[in-house]
Amino acid sequence: MQAMVKNDWLYDGQHGFRPGYSSESQLITVCQDLADTLDKGVGIVAIITDFSKAFDFVPHDRLLMKLASSGVDSKLVFWVREFLLGRTDMVSVGGQLSKEVKVTSASRERFCPRLSLLYVNDIWRNIDSSIRFFADDCIIYRKITNK
């Protein structure tokens, strides 16, 4: 997280897991944007998303590609790769163990949610609207310019 903040890698509209940001700062920013627009007599359309269990489904290979392309030191990419790849899991129910399976996407117990910020960090580049994140949840909104 220190590297992300120090190198200014995160989108300004991301309010999750960042020093000086919070769910409240996201809400205040959105409300101010909406109020300013409505005060001008302009309509707004918004989409609010909640990517259910998004941290549990971040594909390791794609995350590593994004991390490597972000400009982070290759030693960190290697460390994260070693942390994520080659993991297995099994479940115990009533004293019976399941078969061991390869883990190919992150699970909450083994994954730092802050890394997933890099995974969603570039979504704003493909959206011609305002977008504000709190971790993996986001609000996308824009002015209504014509009927």
Secondary structure as UniProt FT lines:
FT   HELIX           2..6
FT   TURN            7..8
FT   TURN            12..13
FT   TURN            19..20
FT   HELIX           23..39
FT   TURN            40..41
FT   STRAND          44..49
FT   TURN            52..53
FT   HELIX           54..57
FT   HELIX           60..69
FT   TURN            70..71
FT   HELIX           74..84
FT   TURN            85..86
FT   STRAND          88..89
FT   STRAND          92..93
FT   TURN            94..95
FT   STRAND          96..97
FT   STRAND          101..102
FT   TURN            108..110
FT   HELIX           113..120
FT   TURN            121..122
FT   HELIX           123..126
FT   STRAND          130..134
FT   TURN            135..136
FT   STRAND          137..143
//
